[in-house]
Every structure is written in C-alpha cells, then in structure tokens.
Amino acid sequence: MIDERLFAEVDLLKNDLAVACQKLESKSQAVVIVHDALRKCQEERDEFKRMAEQVMNRYQLLKRTLGQGSQWGTMSVKGLSQLSTKQLASLLVESREANSALQQELTDMKLKLRDTMGDVRLLREQLKARSPDHSPAEHSRLSAIEKQHVVLYIEKLTEQIKELQQELARCSDEKQELIIERDIYRNKCDRLNNELNYILNGDERKIVDIDALIMEKKSIKYRLDAVEEEKRLAMATLSKYQRIIERKMPKSSSVSSDCPFTPNDSPSHFTNVTSCKADSIRRMPSTDSDQSQVTEPPTNSLVEPKRIEDI
C-alpha cells in the first residue's frame, strides 16, 4: 500500500512538473514575442525620431532662408520709428515666430546633447567592463582611438546628410519645374480647345475637347473600315451568285455579262429581270451539287439573304 501511494505521488509530481514545464515554455515564447515587439517598436521610434529631426532641420533651414531675405533684420532704430503701426505689428509677429523657432531649436539641441551624453556614458561603461585590468594610459589610448573612429563616423554621416539635403533640394526644384510645365501644357490645351470651338462655331458654354474629337475620328474610321469590308464581301457574294445564275441560265434567256444588274430604259428590261429572278429561285435547289466547284462564301459575311434575293 505504501509503495502504491508513493508511486501515485510520484506520478502526480511528474504531471505537475510537466505542466510547469509547459507553462514555462509558453511563458518563454510569450517573452520572446514581447521582446520582438519591443524591438520593432524601438526601431519604429528611432525611425520616426530621425524623420522628425529631418523635418525640423528642413524647417529650420527654410526659416533661416526666409529670415535672411527679410528686410526687417537690417533696419535701424530710426527706420523702425518711421514705420506704421501695421508694419510694426507684422514685425513683432515675425520676431515672436523667430523667437519661438529658436526656442524650439534650443530644446531640440538640449535633447540631442542629453542623448549624446547618455551614449557617451554608456560607451565608457562598456569600455570599462571590457578592459578592467588595463592601465589608465592604455585606457586613455583606447579612448582616443575610439574617439577618432567616432569623429570619422560623425563626419561621414554629416557628409551623407549634406548630400541628402542637396538631393532633396534638387528634387524639390525638379518638382516645381514639372508643376510649371504641367500648368503650361494645361493652359495650352485649354487655348487649343477654345480655338477649335471658335473655328467650329460651337457653343461657348460647351467647349469642344480635342481628345474627344480624336476618339470620335478613330471610331468613325473603324466603322468605315467595317462598312468597306462588308461592301467587299457583298460584292464578292454577288459576283459568285451572278456566275452561278449565268452558268445555269439557258443561252436563249441569258443576259449580257457586261451590265447584268444595271438599270435599262428598254420596256422589256423589267420583264427580263422578273423572269431571271423566277428562274434563279427555281434553279437554286439544283445548284447544291455544284457547290463543291465554287468557292464557299465567307461565314462572317454581313449581307443578309433577303438583300441577295432583292438584287
């Protein structure tokens, strides 16, 4: 009984241990997931901070550029006394904006200095942890080498920032040029539409569009080509049936092949045409055996049988 009780307790402990291991594994996986999410958030934070710094630098550069072109900075006290109240008010507003911009820039510089000092302190602590047995001279020598590398890296980053700023300025200039060119072409298109509307004596309230006219011309040309193709197929079918009728018609009632379907002023023309029509309709079933000797008409012909019968 005691052995069975011990075995049961051991089994319970094993089960508890397995459950604890599973919980520990799930917790470790959750910690890994949270750590990855934290790392992504930190990367996004650094990216947004870098973007904000770039935007602020661009804004400060524009403010300085606009401030250099302002005429208020070079005025003397005598010149200020000769200004009107409105001009003085605008000057005061500009001065307040410049002061607020300088204060914001000072705050940003303080934050950057604080971050830089923290990074420097962290680097020093890491260097101390790596080389605890080194002498102070060697430590100072390593610090000088590290400083040199840091300075070179900062100079390289500064050059890259300058190049990026120049590239951004170039892109902005190209964008402005493209906008100006687009406006020029748009105005030219509007003028051409107005001139075309004037030439066509159109309604001033509904300006003719050149693109619409070009598309309409293409559509009409396509329809004209289709009509010409239909006409060609009709003429081919007509000539085929004409040859069949001439071959099946007796020689006594044959009509001249030069003008078989042209109008005639003779009184017997209508009678001959009627008789030819009746004879051709009567002889149509007998022509099925000879269809192998004649070229088959196109299946995509648009001519109806009624039109052939009328002809």
Secondary structure, 3 states (H helix, E strand, C coil): CHHHHHHHHHHHHHHHHHHHHHHHHHHHHHHHHHHHHHHHHHHHHHHHHHHHHHHHHHHHHHHHHHHHCCCCCCCCHHHHHCCCHHHHHHHHHHHHHHHHHHHHHHHHHHHHHHHHHHHHHHHHHHHHHHCCCCCHHHHHHHHHHHHHHHHHHHHHHHHHHHHHHHHHHHHHHHHHHHHHHHHHHHHHHHHHHHHHHHHCCCCCCCCCCHHHHHHHHHHHHHHHHHHHHHHHHHHHHHHHHHHHHHHHCCCCCCCCCCCCCCCCCCCCHHHHHHHHHHHHHHHCHHHHHHHHHCCCCCCCCCCCHHHHHHC
